[in-house]
């Protein structure tokens, strides 16, 4: 007999399942596994075979995680899962746009504050004459000057019948221009005690613009001397030059000693004259407080009149002091005394650097009918080495200054005579452009 009979019994006689029965068992196990998987997904883990499913339910995992979070004082909505940040050019651009937006908002806010400043001011014409005024109280009589920061107009204050110069500084959100505007106000308000500085009457704001009301002078030195040389073919007498020099040095010395200020923009257009014989310094828009007697800014002021130490980047590292204004005064006196600017017109900063820093300084000669004292004074102001150039206290002791200060001279008659000639010729008496 063979090992397997027709009934599929074993040689030992034990019954073995047939093939169809095995297939049914395997199908039942597969079905049970699939059922357990479904139950796990639904959240149950029971099994008809009497054991727990090894597959944890998704809901049980979620419940377990929530329990952990609750024990830590958090909820499932407060999970702080780590986030992977990818390099995103869009996000970078968004940050830049956000920064620019914030900056624009700040600038708009600053401008808004400036424009909402009360547009009324105090106008003090003398110790006993003080008026509350607005721009409506002023009658515009025409423009008399123009500069980098605005215009100067001749205006009439109707209530007091006073004619004045009104410097109108344009509304700006530029920080440097704001500082210059505030310096202009600060200096003129503190300098009324000096008879050689243009008097300040008051200020107000209109639509963001600042209006500075000042004493009206008749003309500027640049227009004055050019008319004398070019139209009258004459020269300014040395005695008049002496009075101009004394007034300018005393004004600069007052700024330094009383207000701790360096002017930084001494030139003919900033020296004003009137028919009463007054000679006064003006335009403090780029003046600066002296910090340890040294000014660190090299780019303020009119470049043609700048001292070598302000032009030379090497020498300018340590800053400069009032002796830079002494150089500018020397250049101004050479120009006014000879009728022309002592340097040729520069086509570039490099040319100016070569001539002013590396070349010989301008010099007056006694052969031009100038006195030795005047020549020595001007040439002393134009010493290239600033350490050897004198400050105001030394200049005030110079023989030319002492002689000019003590000399009795009718300056008013001379200025009035020239002014009358300018008016007859239709010459414009005020400064319309800066060199």
C-alpha positions in Angstrom: 0.0 0.0 0.0 1.2 3.4 -0.8 2.0 6.0 1.8 -1.1 8.0 0.7 -4.4 6.4 0.2 -7.3 7.8 -1.7 -8.6 9.5 1.5 -5.3 11.3 2.1 -4.7 9.5 5.5 -1.2 9.3 6.9 0.7 6.1 7.6 0.4 6.8 11.3 -3.4 7.0 10.9 -3.7 10.7 12.0 -6.2 12.7 9.9 -4.7 15.6 7.9 -6.7 18.5 6.4 -7.3 18.4 2.7 -5.9 21.1 0.4 -9.3 22.8 0.1 -9.4 23.0 3.9 -5.9 24.6 4.1 -7.0 27.2 1.6 -10.0 28.0 3.6 -7.9 28.4 6.8 -5.4 30.7 5.0 -8.3 32.7 3.6 -9.8 33.0 7.1 -6.4 34.3 8.5 -6.1 36.8 5.7 -9.6 37.9 6.3 -9.0 38.3 10.0 -5.9 40.4 9.4 -7.7 42.7 7.0 -10.5 43.0 9.6 -8.0 43.9 12.3 -6.5 46.6 10.1 -9.9 48.0 9.4 -10.7 47.9 13.2 -7.4 49.6 13.9 -8.2 52.4 11.5 -11.7 52.7 13.1 -10.2 52.7 16.6 -10.9 49.1 18.0 -8.4 46.4 18.6 -10.5 43.3 19.5 -9.9 40.0 17.8 -12.1 36.9 17.5 -8.9 34.8 18.0 -8.6 35.8 21.6 -5.5 38.1 21.3 -5.0 41.9 20.9 -4.0 43.2 17.5 -0.4 44.2 17.3 -1.4 47.2 15.2 -2.2 50.3 17.3 -5.2 52.3 16.2 -4.6 55.7 14.7 -7.2 57.2 17.1 -5.4 55.7 20.1 -2.1 57.3 18.9 -3.9 60.6 18.6 -5.4 60.2 22.0 -2.1 59.3 23.5 -0.4 62.3 21.9 -3.2 64.6 23.2 -2.8 63.2 26.7 0.9 64.0 26.6 0.2 67.6 25.4 -2.4 68.1 28.1 0.0 66.9 30.7 2.5 69.5 29.5 -0.1 72.3 29.6 -0.7 72.4 25.8 -3.5 71.6 23.5 -3.3 70.0 20.1 -3.8 73.4 18.5 -0.8 74.8 20.4 1.7 72.3 19.1 5.0 74.0 18.2 6.3 71.6 15.6 9.7 72.4 14.1 9.4 74.0 10.7 11.9 73.6 7.9 12.6 77.0 6.3 13.6 76.8 2.7 15.5 79.6 0.9 12.8 81.6 -0.7 13.6 84.7 -2.8 10.0 85.7 -2.6 10.2 85.8 1.2 13.4 87.9 1.0 11.8 90.3 -1.4 8.8 90.5 0.9 11.0 91.4 3.8 12.7 94.2 1.8 9.3 95.5 0.7 8.2 95.5 4.3 11.3 97.5 5.4 10.8 100.0 2.7 7.2 100.4 3.6 8.1 101.1 7.3 10.7 103.7 6.2 8.2 105.4 4.0 5.7 105.5 6.8 8.3 107.1 9.2 9.1 109.7 6.6 5.5 110.5 6.0 4.9 110.8 9.7 7.9 113.2 10.1 6.6 115.4 7.2 3.1 115.3 8.7 4.4 116.6 12.0 6.3 119.4 10.3 3.2 120.4 8.4 1.0 120.5 11.4 3.2 122.9 13.3 1.2 126.0 14.2 1.7 128.6 11.5 1.7 131.6 13.8 4.9 133.2 15.2 6.3 136.0 17.3 7.8 138.9 15.4 10.1 141.0 17.6 11.3 144.1 15.8 12.7 145.7 19.0 12.5 145.3 22.7 9.2 147.0 22.9 7.7 145.9 19.6 6.5 142.3 19.6 3.7 141.0 17.3 1.8 137.8 16.8 1.9 137.2 13.1 1.1 134.7 10.3 2.0 134.6 6.6 -1.2 136.6 5.8 0.3 139.6 7.7 3.2 139.7 5.2 3.0 141.3 1.8 5.4 139.9 -0.8 7.4 142.5 -2.6 9.4 140.2 -4.8 12.3 137.8 -4.7 15.7 139.2 -3.8 17.8 136.0 -3.5 18.0 132.3 -4.3 20.1 129.5 -2.8 20.3 125.8 -2.5 17.7 125.5 0.2 15.0 128.0 -0.9 14.5 131.7 -1.7 14.8 135.1 0.0 11.9 137.5 -0.5 11.5 141.1 0.4 8.3 141.4 2.4 6.3 144.1 4.2 4.8 143.4 7.7 1.6 145.4 7.4 0.9 146.0 11.1 4.3 147.6 11.8 5.0 148.9 8.3 8.4 147.2 8.5 10.1 145.9 5.4 12.2 142.7 6.0 13.9 139.9 4.3 12.1 136.5 4.6 14.2 133.4 3.9 11.8 130.7 2.9 13.3 127.2 3.3 11.5 124.5 1.4 9.7 121.7 3.2 12.0 118.7 3.2 12.3 115.3 4.8 16.0 115.2 4.3 17.7 114.9 7.7 20.8 117.0 6.8 18.6 119.8 5.5 16.5 119.7 8.6 19.7 120.1 10.8 20.8 123.1 8.7 17.4 124.7 9.0 17.4 124.3 12.8 21.0 125.6 12.9 19.9 128.7 10.9 17.1 129.4 13.5 19.3 128.6 16.5 22.1 130.9 15.4 20.1 133.9 14.4 18.0 133.9 17.5 21.2 134.0 19.7 23.2 136.5 17.6 21.0 139.6 17.9 23.5 141.2 20.4 26.2 141.4 17.7 25.9 144.5 15.4 27.9 142.7 12.7 25.4 139.9 12.2 22.1 140.2 10.4 19.3 140.7 13.0 16.6 138.0 13.4 13.0 139.1 13.9 11.1 135.8 14.1 10.0 132.6 12.3 6.9 130.6 11.4 6.0 127.5 9.4 3.6 127.5 6.5 2.6 124.3 4.8 5.8 122.7 6.1 8.1 125.5 4.8 10.0 127.5 7.3 9.9 131.3 7.0 12.8 133.1 8.8 12.2 136.9 9.1 15.4 138.9 9.2 16.7 142.4 8.9 16.7 143.6 5.3 20.0 144.8 3.9 20.4 146.7 0.6 22.9 144.5 -1.3 25.5 141.8 -1.0 29.2 142.3 -1.3 29.5 140.2 -4.5 27.0 142.3 -6.4 28.5 145.5 -5.0 32.1 144.9 -6.0 31.3 143.4 -9.4 29.3 146.6 -10.3 32.2 148.8 -9.2 34.8 146.9 -11.2 32.8 145.9 -14.2 30.4 148.9 -14.7 32.3 151.8 -13.1 35.8 150.5 -13.9 36.9 151.5 -10.4 38.2 149.7 -7.4 37.1 149.6 -3.8 39.2 151.9 -1.6 41.4 150.1 0.9 39.8 152.0 3.7 36.4 150.5 2.8 38.0 147.1 2.5 39.3 147.7 6.0 35.8 148.3 7.4 34.5 145.2 5.6 37.4 143.2 7.1 36.8 144.5 10.7 33.1 143.7 10.6 33.6 140.2 9.2 36.4 139.2 11.7 34.4 140.6 14.6 31.3 138.7 13.5 33.2 135.4 13.1 34.9 135.9 16.5 31.5 136.5 18.1 30.2 133.2 16.7 33.2 131.3 17.9 33.5 132.9 21.4 29.9 133.4 22.3 28.0 130.7 20.4 30.8 128.1 19.9 30.1 128.1 16.1 32.2 128.0 13.0 30.6 129.6 10.0 32.1 127.4 7.3 30.7 129.5 4.4 32.5 132.8 4.3 32.3 134.4 0.9 31.3 137.8 -0.7 27.6 136.8 -1.2 27.3 136.2 2.6 28.5 139.7 3.5 25.7 142.2 3.3 25.7 146.0 3.1 23.2 148.8 3.5 23.0 152.5 2.8 23.3 153.3 6.5 26.9 152.0 6.4 26.2 148.7 8.1 28.3 145.7 7.1 26.9 142.3 8.4 27.5 138.6 8.1 24.6 136.3 7.2 23.6 132.8 6.2 24.3 130.3 8.9 22.5 127.5 7.1 25.7 125.3 7.2 27.2 126.6 10.4 28.0 123.9 13.0 28.6 123.6 16.7 32.3 123.3 17.5 33.0 119.9 19.2 36.3 120.2 21.0 37.1 123.1 18.7 37.1 120.8 15.7 34.6 120.4 12.9 34.5 116.9 11.4 32.4 117.6 8.3 34.4 118.4 5.2 31.7 118.8 2.6 29.9 121.8 4.0 30.4 125.2 2.5 31.1 126.7 -0.9 33.9 124.8 -2.4 35.7 127.6 -4.2 36.5 129.3 -0.9 37.4 126.1 1.0 40.7 125.9 2.8 43.3 123.2 1.8 42.7 121.2 4.9 39.0 120.8 4.0 39.7 119.7 0.4 42.6 117.4 1.0 41.2 114.0 2.2 44.5 113.2 3.9 44.9 116.4 5.8 41.1 116.5 6.5 41.1 113.3 8.6 41.6 115.2 11.8 38.9 117.8 11.0 39.4 121.6 11.0 38.8 124.6 13.1 38.0 128.3 12.7 41.3 128.8 10.7 39.4 127.3 7.7 37.2 130.4 7.8 40.3 132.6 8.0 41.4 131.1 4.7 38.0 131.8 3.2 38.2 135.4 4.4 41.6 135.7 2.7 40.2 134.4 -0.6 37.2 136.8 -0.3 39.5 139.8 0.3 41.7 139.0 -2.7 38.6 138.7 -4.8 37.0 141.9 -3.6 40.3 143.9 -3.7 41.3 142.8 -7.2 37.9 142.4 -8.8 38.3 138.8 -9.7 38.4 135.4 -8.1 42.1 134.4 -7.5 41.8 130.9 -9.1 40.7 130.0 -12.6 37.5 128.1 -12.9 37.9 124.5 -12.1 36.5 121.8 -14.3 36.8 119.0 -11.7 37.5 118.5 -8.0 40.9 117.1 -9.0 41.9 120.4 -10.6 40.9 122.2 -7.4 42.8 119.7 -5.3 46.0 120.2 -7.4 45.8 124.0 -7.3 44.6 124.7 -3.8 46.4 121.9 -2.0 49.5 121.4 -4.1 49.9 124.8 -5.7 51.1 128.1 -4.2 48.4 130.1 -2.4 47.2 133.4 -3.9 49.2 136.5 -2.9 48.6 140.2 -2.9 51.4 142.5 -3.9 52.3 146.0 -2.7 52.9 146.9 -6.3 49.2 146.9 -6.8 48.9 150.1 -4.7 48.0 148.2 -1.5 49.5 149.1 1.8 52.0 146.7 3.4 49.7 146.2 6.3 46.8 145.1 4.1 49.0 142.9 2.0 50.5 141.3 5.1 47.1 140.7 6.6 45.6 139.0 3.5 48.7 136.9 2.9 48.7 135.8 6.5 45.1 134.6 6.2 46.3 132.5 3.1 49.0 130.5 4.8 48.5 127.0 3.5 49.6 125.2 6.7 46.7 125.6 9.0 48.9 125.2 12.1 50.7 128.4 11.2 47.6 130.3 10.1 46.3 132.6 12.9 43.0 132.5 14.7 40.7 135.4 15.3 42.4 136.6 18.5 45.6 137.1 16.6 43.9 138.7 13.6 42.2 141.3 15.9 45.6 142.4 17.0 47.0 142.8 13.5 48.0 146.4 12.6 45.7 146.5 9.6 42.6 145.6 11.8 43.6 148.1 14.5 44.1 150.9 12.0 40.9 150.2 10.1 38.8 149.9 13.3 40.1 153.2 14.7 39.7 155.1 11.4 36.9 157.6 11.1 35.2 157.0 7.8 31.8 157.8 6.3 31.0 154.3 5.0 27.3 155.2 4.6 28.0 157.9 2.0 30.2 155.6 -0.1 27.7 152.8 -0.1 24.8 155.1 -0.8 26.6 156.6 -3.8 27.3 153.2 -5.4 23.8 152.1 -4.6 22.3 155.1 -6.4 24.5 154.4 -9.4 23.3 150.7 -9.4 19.7 151.8 -9.2 20.1 154.3 -12.1 21.7 151.5 -14.2 18.9 149.1 -13.4 21.4 146.7 -11.8 19.9 144.1 -9.6 21.3 144.6 -6.1 20.7 141.2 -4.6 22.3 137.8 -5.0 20.6 135.4 -7.3 23.2 132.7 -7.7 26.0 131.3 -5.6 29.5 130.5 -7.1 
